[in-house]
Amino acid sequence: MGNDASVRGKCMVAWTTVCRPTKLGGLGINDLKLQGFALQARWLWLQRTDHDRAWSQLPLHTAPEVKAFFRASTLMLLRDDCQALFWEDKWIDEECILDIAPLIQQKVHKPKRSCQTVKEA
């Protein structure tokens, strides 16, 4: 036991180094924050693609970074059974309406932006 009162059980760890693969000088430990983001992005994907899941119609509260990652990583193809969101999904030449006309966002109520599909518009 030392007299160093400045640490008190808190270890200073360079997580960026620790989370690197062992071949790159790290310990190969998974970054839990990134794992959480990946899991939340998967939930968003499954909510949009697998409507047989019991929770698929429930609102998912995810971090803003996850929503931004999901929007940047996906685009919707319009088909007969398409559930593309009219305002938020990329369905017009790989862009969403809010990217094409950002000022329109102020005129549309948030609940309508997050649930109105292309079929309903």
C-alpha positions in Angstrom: 0.0 0.0 0.0 1.4 3.4 -1.0 0.6 6.8 0.3 -0.3 8.1 -3.2 -3.7 9.7 -2.5 -4.0 11.2 -6.0 -4.9 7.9 -7.6 -7.4 6.4 -5.1 -8.4 3.4 -7.3 -8.6 5.2 -10.6 -6.0 3.9 -13.0 -4.9 6.0 -15.9 -5.2 3.8 -19.0 -4.6 4.8 -22.6 -7.7 3.1 -23.9 -6.9 3.9 -27.6 -3.7 1.8 -27.1 -5.3 -0.9 -25.1 -8.1 -1.4 -27.6 -5.7 -1.9 -30.5 -5.2 -5.4 -31.8 -2.3 -7.3 -30.3 -0.5 -7.2 -33.7 -0.5 -3.4 -33.5 0.8 -3.2 -29.9 -2.5 -3.2 -28.0 -4.1 -5.8 -25.8 -7.0 -6.6 -28.2 -9.7 -5.5 -25.8 -12.9 -4.4 -27.5 -13.9 -0.8 -27.1 -17.2 -1.0 -25.3 -18.4 2.4 -26.4 -18.0 1.4 -30.1 -19.6 -2.0 -29.4 -22.6 -0.2 -27.9 -22.9 2.0 -30.9 -22.7 -1.0 -33.2 -25.4 -2.7 -31.2 -27.7 0.3 -31.3 -27.2 0.7 -35.1 -28.2 -3.0 -35.5 -31.3 -2.4 -33.5 -32.2 0.5 -35.8 -31.6 -1.7 -38.8 -33.7 -4.6 -37.4 -36.5 -2.2 -36.5 -36.6 -1.1 -40.2 -36.2 -4.5 -41.8 -37.7 -7.2 -39.5 -41.2 -6.2 -38.5 -41.9 -9.6 -36.9 -39.9 -8.7 -33.8 -42.1 -7.8 -30.8 -40.2 -4.5 -30.2 -40.0 -3.3 -33.8 -42.8 -0.8 -33.4 -41.5 0.7 -30.2 -39.5 3.9 -30.3 -35.8 3.3 -29.8 -33.8 5.9 -27.9 -30.3 5.9 -29.3 -27.4 8.2 -29.1 -27.3 11.1 -31.6 -24.0 9.7 -32.9 -25.7 6.3 -33.6 -28.5 7.9 -35.5 -26.1 10.0 -37.6 -24.0 6.9 -38.3 -27.1 5.0 -39.3 -28.4 7.7 -41.6 -25.0 8.1 -43.2 -24.6 4.4 -43.8 -28.0 3.5 -45.2 -30.2 4.3 -48.1 -33.7 3.1 -49.0 -34.9 1.5 -52.2 -38.5 2.1 -52.9 -40.5 -1.1 -53.4 -44.1 -2.1 -52.8 -43.5 -3.0 -49.1 -41.0 -0.1 -48.5 -41.2 1.5 -45.1 -38.9 4.4 -46.0 -39.4 7.5 -43.9 -40.4 10.4 -46.1 -38.4 13.1 -44.3 -35.4 11.3 -42.8 -34.4 8.4 -45.1 -32.2 8.7 -48.1 -34.6 7.7 -50.9 -34.2 10.5 -53.5 -30.9 10.0 -55.4 -29.2 8.9 -52.2 -30.3 12.0 -50.2 -33.1 12.7 -47.8 -35.5 15.6 -48.1 -34.0 17.3 -45.0 -30.6 17.3 -46.7 -32.0 18.6 -50.0 -34.2 21.3 -48.3 -33.0 21.9 -44.7 -35.2 24.9 -44.1 -38.3 22.7 -44.5 -37.4 20.9 -41.3 -38.6 24.0 -39.3 -42.1 23.7 -40.8 -42.6 20.0 -40.2 -43.4 18.7 -36.7 -40.8 16.3 -35.3 -43.3 13.4 -34.7 -44.4 13.6 -38.3 -40.8 13.6 -39.6 -39.9 10.5 -37.6 -42.9 8.3 -38.6 -44.4 9.4 -42.0 -43.5 6.9 -44.7 -43.2 7.5 -48.4 -46.4 5.5 -48.9 -48.3 7.8 -46.6 -47.0 11.1 -48.2 
